[in-house]
Amino acid sequence: MTTEALTLPLHDERIAEGSPLFLADLKPGMSAYVAGISTNGLLRRRLLDLGFVPGAGVEAVFESPAGDPIVYLVRGAKIALRKSDAGLVEITTSKPSSKRIATSGQSCATSRGCGSCSLRDASASMVGLTETKEHFIVALAGNPNTGKSTVFNALTGLRQHVGNWPGKTVTRAEGWWSYNGNRLQLVDLPGTYSLLSTSADEEIARDFLLFGAPDCTVVVVDATCLERNLNLVFQILEITDRVVVCVNLMDEATRKGIEIDLGALEEDLGVPVVGTSARSGVGLDTLKEKVLAVARGEIRPSPRRLHYEEDLQDAIDSLLPYVEEAFPGMPNARWIAMRLIDGGDVRLREEIEGGILADLAGQIGDSSLGGVMLPQS
């Protein structure tokens, strides 16, 4: 974004002089600077990650015919936001003073931070996940019969509640645990063998990983049949880097004479791998440690992704710009392109044709399909 783009008139009849200004007030062709974000939790982190940090220039580029969502240009990228989310981004007509933006050595006056000042925003933009953040979202995925529910119960104990996923009859279980002063919210995704959305369970798991923006995803696999379970692992690694593989039922594998080199598996996958026997609690402390480290950005996995034949890779590269143009700001556009090319994800194609995918891409935060309930005290 050029400096000239930021000098477009903001104070006109459409916005009253002296009234509070928010990103949703901008009309196409108008621009301003981000002053702050008036929310906390997952949605706050998502907006920061998208580039809406204090001091950043932002311009309204396009408004959909229905008026929602609106496409904004921020930090060289076009991002589509619903008005409800854009209404949480405070803006100003003049660039905020650099004195308001913290350096890496500065901190809030309160030890935990208020969660709403520009100091927290600036540090989030610099390190991605801040050391002051205390609440993380963790997704729990895996094939059926891998002991995933046992892992969920072992991690959360009685600190959990059960309901249904929005608009679905599929059970939704959430729990939480505290570790080293951090609270981790665990969302138990339906057990599934793939993410090709041929069933409601697979569709829910896929959408949460695509649009829920979890800070970490734990994939539970069965140590006694590891090869079959790795299919889901590789599919999830196509969507997110923030993965910890939990090789569960290690005690069962030992009884069957199966030996697993966890170190070699971790090196081959490029993500942390932890062996557990959830029923007896073995390995759970290490699992918690690795999950928190990935969520906080202290461990940055570099997953090994599958290599495709040249013709297939060329097809993905050719389709990708069209997906990005059709869905500005869409996370994981490459994964969408891959699913369209293989042709097996019928639900995905139907969601694109029906406009559902565009709606999901605009739903970011606590009220979205991927959003989570706040932890109870």
QUIDAPE-V50388 format. One record per backbone hydrogen bond with DSSP energy under -1.0 kcal/mol. NH is the residue of the N-H (numbers start at 1). CO is the residue of the C=O. If there is no record, write none. Layout:
nh = [NH	NH]
co = [CO	CO]
This chain:
nh = [7	12	15	19	23	25	26	29	30	32	33	34	35	36	38	45	46	47	48	49	50	51	52	53	55	56	58	59	60	61	62	64	67	70	71	72	73	74	77	79	81	86	87	88	89	90	91	92	100	101	106	121	122	123	124	125	126	127	128	129	136	138	139	140	141	151	152	153	154	155	156	157	159	160	161	163	165	168	172	174	175	176	177	179	182	183	184	185	186	187	188	189	192	203	204	205	206	207	208	209	210	211	212	215	216	217	218	219	220	221	223	225	229	230	231	233	234	235	236	237	239	240	243	244	245	246	247	248	248	250	253	254	255	256	257	258	262	265	266	267	268	269	270	274	276	277	280	282	284	287	288	289	290	291	292	293	294	295	296	298	299	302	304	313	314	315	316	317	318	319	320	323	324	325	326	327	330	336	337	338	339	340	341	342	343	346	349	350	351	352	353	354	355	356	357	359	360	361	362	364	368	371]
co = [4	10	12	16	89	22	23	60	27	58	92	56	90	90	88	41	42	43	44	45	46	48	47	51	34	53	32	73	30	71	71	69	64	81	62	79	59	77	74	72	70	82	83	85	86	36	21	33	97	98	103	117	118	119	120	121	122	123	124	127	183	185	216	187	218	147	148	149	150	151	152	153	156	158	174	172	170	165	163	161	186	159	184	182	179	134	177	136	175	138	173	140	142	199	200	201	202	203	204	205	206	207	208	137	137	242	139	244	141	246	248	222	225	226	228	229	230	231	232	233	236	236	241	217	272	219	274	221	246	276	249	250	251	252	254	253	260	261	262	263	264	265	266	245	247	282	277	277	281	283	284	285	286	287	288	289	290	291	292	293	293	270	269	309	310	311	312	313	314	315	316	319	320	321	322	323	327	332	333	334	335	336	337	338	339	344	345	346	347	348	349	350	352	351	351	355	356	357	358	362	365	368]
